[in-house]
């Protein structure tokens, strides 16, 4: 409402007897006009109360009543019925949207998709992010290389161990070696690889699993002091990817032997 704040309206409503009345209960409809029934405990007297009353009456003057029951309508010109699917389409919007530019993989568990979405938005709790939130962190250097600050971009794209992991994944998937400077470079990486639509869908999911497994390895190093081995990370990506692809990919699965050769055409 222009001119009147929510606090002013609350003060104004307190002078009435029916504080929880609906709009319909306040309005009396005649042939040519709508009359507002305020039912005052005391009449408004101050300039503030009189101004708010005038603005409310202007708004209520344009109210249109009908005999239908109240219902929720989805704010979508194409379809007024609310569904989860239409909400997802609205949230994703254009693929070029900065906020929703990350495309989820349907055959990868939600925990991996949520992780990658948070990484895309720079919402992971790295050491630098914790310090930015005024949380005391003694050492903000990377646990793996100890030469750069621990940021999302460094953990997922910049550290030396990441390059070794991507080398192993590239050989397995038979794609060009992966180079990225920040997390946003990793989004849509599969579109630059040769292959069928199905292969690109599989690659998209595998890339998300790689990022999620790297983050787990970092946490294992921090909280359990467990050494990080590139071969273990690559092996876990293969085994987890096979398990989830076999049970969740709706366009056909492959056996373990074909999976190890990345024969997913």
N, C-alpha and C positions, 0 to 999 in steps of 0.2 A: 504494500500500500504506500503510495507516495505521500510523504509528509508526516505520517504517523508511525512511530516505532512500535515494536511489540510490547515494550514496557508501558508506553502510553496507553495502549489499548487495554492492557490488563488493569491499569489503574481506573480506566473508564468503566470497565465491566463491573468493578467492585461496587459501584453506586447503584447497580440494579439488583432486583430481588432474585431473578432467575439467572444464576451465574452459568448454568450448564445447559441452557436452552439451545435448541437447534435454530438454524436460520429460518426454517419453515415456521417454527413456533413464534418467531419474532415478527413475521411478515403477514399482513392481511391483504389478500389479493382481491381487487375489485375489477370492474370491466376495463377501466382506463389507467389504473395506477396501482402501486403497491404501497401500503401504509405500514410503517414500522411501529411495532408495539414494544416500548422499552420497559414499562412497568418499573418505574424508578423507586428506589428506597429514599432517595432525595434527588431533586432535579440537578443536573449538571450546572455548575455556576462559574467555574474558572474558565479563563480563555482557552487553556489546554483542553479541558473536557469538551467545551463547545466546538472547538476545531475538530477533535477526533469524532464527535457525533456527526458533524457535517460530512466528513469524509466517508464514514461508514454508511450514511444514508445515500451518498452518491453511488457507492459500490452496490448496495442492496437494491437500488433502483433498477439495475440491469439484470437482476436475478430472474431466471425463467424456471417456472415450476411445471412439472408434469405428473402423471399418475404412476410412473414407473418407480420401482424400488431402487434405492441407491446401489450402485455396483462399481467395481474397480475396472478401469480401462487402461490398457497398455498404451503408452505414449509412442505409438508406431503407426504411421499413416497407412501402412500396408495391411496391418492386422491388429484389430483392437483387443483380441483375446490374448491374455498374458500366458506365455509359456516360457520354460527354461531355454528352449532353443532360440526363441526370438531375442531373449535377453543376452545370450552369448553372442549372437550375430551383432546386436547393437553395441555391446562392449568392445568387440573386436574392431568393428568399423572398417576403415580402410586399412590395408596391409601396410600403408605408409605411416600410420599413426605412431607417434613417438611413444605413447603410453602403452598401446596394445599391439605393437608391431610383432611381438613374439607369437609364433603359431605353435599351439600345443600338439603333441603327438598322441594319437588315440590309442596306440598299442603300448605305450609306456605308462607305468603307474603314476598316479597323481602326484605323489611325493617328489618324483623327478621333475615333472612339469612345473610344479610350484617352485621348486628350487631354481630352475632355469629362468622362470619368469622373474623371480626376485633378483637373480643375478643380472638380468637384463635391465632392471630398474635400479640397480646398485643398492639393493636393500639387504645384502648379506652382512652378517656381523663379523667382518674382518677386524683386525686390530686397529686399522686406521679409522674404520667406521665406529668402533667402540670409543676411541679417543675423541672423535668428532661429537659423540654424545656425552662428553664429559665423564666418561668412565676411565678410571685410572688403569693404564696399561704400561708396565715398566719398559717393555721392549716391543716396538712395533715392526721389527724387521721380519722378513719371511722365515718361517721355520725350516724351509728346505735349503735355501741358498744363503740366507743371512746377509744378502747384499742389497736388497731392495725392500721398500716398505710393503707390508702385506695389504694389498688392495684387491678388489675383485678382479680387475684386469690382470694384475700380476699373477694371482693364484691360478687363473684359468687360461692365460695366454702367454705370460711373460717369463715365467720361471724356467730354468734349464730342464727340470724334470718333466715339465709339460711338453717340451719339444720332443723328448724321448718317447713319451707316451703316444703323442700324435704320429710319430714315425712308425711305431708298431701298429697303430690302428690303420694308418694309410696303407701299409703293406698288406694287412689282412683284407681290407675292403677294396683293394686294388684301385685306389684313387690317388691323384697327385698329392704330394705332401702338403699338409695344412699349415698355413701361415696366417696369423691374426695379430692385430695390435691392440684390440680391445674386445670386450664381450659382444658388442653389436656387430663386429665383423664375423662372428661365429653364427649369427642368426641367418638362416637361409643359405648356409654354406652348401647344402646338398644340391641346390639349384645350379651350381657351377660344375657339378659332376655329371659325367656321361651316364646314360642308362635309362631304363624305363621308369614310368611313374611309380610303380611298386618299389623299385630299387631306391628311388629318392625318398619315398616314405620310410623305408627301412633305415636308410642312412640318417635321416632326420632324427629318428628315435635313438639310434646308436650314438649320435653326437651328444644328445641330451644325457644319455647314460654315462658317457665319458666325463662330462662336466660334473655330474652328481658324484661319480666314483672318485674323482680327483678331490672334491671337497671332503668326502669321507676320509680319504687318505690323509689329508691335511689335519683333520680333527683327531685321527688316530695318532698322528705324530705329536700333537699338542697334549692330548689328554691321557694317552696310554704309552707315550714314548716309544711307539712302534716304528721300526724302520720302514721307509717307503721303498718298495721295489717295483720298478716299472713293469717287469714281467707279471707280477701279481695283479697289478691294475688292469693290464691288457687282458689277462686271463679272466678276471672277474667280469669285465665288460662283455667278453664273448659268452661266458656261461649265463650271466643274468640276461643278456640280450636274447640268447636262444630260448631261455625259459619263458620270458615275457612274450617273445614273438610267437612261440608255439601256441600259447594259450590265449593270446589277446589280439593277434593280428587277424583280421577278418577276411583278408584276401588270399589266404592260403599260407601254410607253413611248410618248412623244409626239415629234413632230418639233420642230425648232428654233423654227419660227414659233409653234407652240402653246405651247412652253415659255416663250418671251419674253412671251407674254400670260398665262402661268401658267394655261393651260387644261389641267388635269390631272385633271379629273373622271372 
